Amino acid sequence: MKVLVSNDDGVFAPGIVALTGALESEGYEPSVVAPDRERSSVGHAITLTRPLRVWKIEGGGYPTGTNVFASDGTPSDCVVLGLETVASESEMVISGINRGPNLADDLTYSGTVAAAMEGHFLGKPSLAISLNFVSGEECEYYETAAGAAVLILHRLRDLQFPGSILLNVNVPNIPASAVRGFRITRKGIRIYREKVTPLKDPKGRSYYWISGRPDDQMDEGSDVRAVAEGFVSITPIHMDMTHYPSIELLRRAGFESK
């Protein structure tokens, strides 16, 4: 299987290098098109106001012979460029491994998930994979996430992976031997507290950092709970955002002309 690999952490990020190496070693044919710099939290942005460039990358820890390209575009741009130009024979899209989780409402901001979403929009089965690394932890277990991605791909091939599906995968930042298994989950609830930190520059002018402290609701069956308990979370996502129960309610309210 030919796979287009992208991310939002940049083409030289250790996560995408580890993922590409794992795919190569398992007999897949990965091609990489990724941003030339970190593009975290850009969401599903597409660049329409300037031309984009793509250039070949050598080295960087990738397996010898792998086609690796950088672009000055967003993660979504990279997937469009990959599938339309340098990796047009790709059969699916994998985005990651992200340095940090994309749990609950994180996926609405995530460039990692957006890259997989773009693959989905272009008719390819797609997978976003993230490592639940938290700032301050001493080790990043990318090999755990890479192994989980490969296992998921193996099982999906046996199931004839449907082109209509997008999977958001989050992996605990622990050794592979400590992972308790896999859980099929739903998107949980994560609320960021204290999202804006006001500060002053040396001249007394105000500026602000947007970040926040995540506060998760540990509901049974949610992605946040599964990862917190040491499981790999697999959340199937679809792009139809229509709230169907409200259709009839709005009709009864008289919004439609007769």
Secondary structure as the mmCIF struct_conf table of DSSP 4:
data_model
#
loop_
_struct_conf.conf_type_id
_struct_conf.id
_struct_conf.beg_label_comp_id
_struct_conf.beg_label_asym_id
_struct_conf.beg_label_seq_id
_struct_conf.end_label_comp_id
_struct_conf.end_label_asym_id
_struct_conf.end_label_seq_id
STRN STRN1 LYS A 2 SER A 6
BEND BEND1 ASP A 8 ASP A 9
TURN_TY1_P TURN_TY1_P1 VAL A 11 PHE A 12
HELX_RH_AL_P HELX_RH_AL_P1 PRO A 14 SER A 25
TURN_TY1_P TURN_TY1_P2 GLU A 26 GLY A 27
STRN STRN2 GLU A 29 PRO A 35
BEND BEND2 ASP A 36 ARG A 37
TURN_TY1_P TURN_TY1_P3 SER A 40 SER A 41
TURN_TY1_P TURN_TY1_P4 GLY A 43 HIS A 44
BEND BEND3 THR A 49 ARG A 50
STRN STRN3 VAL A 54 LYS A 56
TURN_TY1_P TURN_TY1_P5 GLY A 60 GLY A 61
HELX_LH_PP_P HELX_LH_PP_P1 TYR A 62 PRO A 63
TURN_TY1_P TURN_TY1_P6 THR A 64 GLY A 65
STRN STRN4 ASN A 67 SER A 71
BEND BEND4 ASP A 72 GLY A 73
HELX_RH_AL_P HELX_RH_AL_P2 PRO A 75 LEU A 81
HELX_RH_PI_P HELX_RH_PI_P1 GLY A 82 VAL A 86
TURN_TY1_P TURN_TY1_P7 ALA A 87 GLU A 89
STRN STRN5 MET A 92 ARG A 99
BEND BEND5 GLY A 100 GLY A 100
HELX_RH_3T_P HELX_RH_3T_P1 ALA A 104 THR A 108
TURN_TY1_P TURN_TY1_P8 TYR A 109 TYR A 109
HELX_RH_AL_P HELX_RH_AL_P3 GLY A 111 PHE A 121
TURN_TY1_P TURN_TY1_P9 LEU A 122 GLY A 123
STRN STRN6 SER A 126 ASN A 132
TURN_TY1_P TURN_TY1_P10 SER A 135 GLY A 136
BEND BEND6 GLU A 138 GLU A 138
HELX_RH_AL_P HELX_RH_AL_P4 TYR A 142 ASP A 158
TURN_TY1_P TURN_TY1_P11 LEU A 159 GLN A 160
TURN_TY1_P TURN_TY1_P12 GLY A 163 SER A 164
STRN STRN7 LEU A 166 PRO A 172
BEND BEND7 ASN A 173 ILE A 174
HELX_RH_3T_P HELX_RH_3T_P2 ALA A 176 ALA A 178
STRN STRN8 GLY A 181 ILE A 184
STRN STRN9 ARG A 186 ARG A 186
STRN STRN10 ILE A 189 ARG A 193
BEND BEND8 GLU A 194 GLU A 194
STRN STRN11 VAL A 196 LYS A 200
TURN_TY1_P TURN_TY1_P13 PRO A 202 LYS A 203
BEND BEND9 GLY A 204 GLY A 204
STRN STRN12 SER A 206 ILE A 210
STRN STRN13 ARG A 213 GLN A 217
TURN_TY1_P TURN_TY1_P14 GLU A 220 GLY A 221
STRN STRN14 SER A 222 SER A 222
HELX_RH_AL_P HELX_RH_AL_P5 ASP A 223 ALA A 228
TURN_TY1_P TURN_TY1_P15 GLU A 229 GLY A 230
STRN STRN15 PHE A 231 ILE A 237
TURN_TY1_P TURN_TY1_P16 TYR A 244 TYR A 244
HELX_RH_AL_P HELX_RH_AL_P6 PRO A 245 ARG A 252
TURN_TY1_P TURN_TY1_P17 ALA A 253 GLY A 254
BEND BEND10 GLU A 256 GLU A 256
#
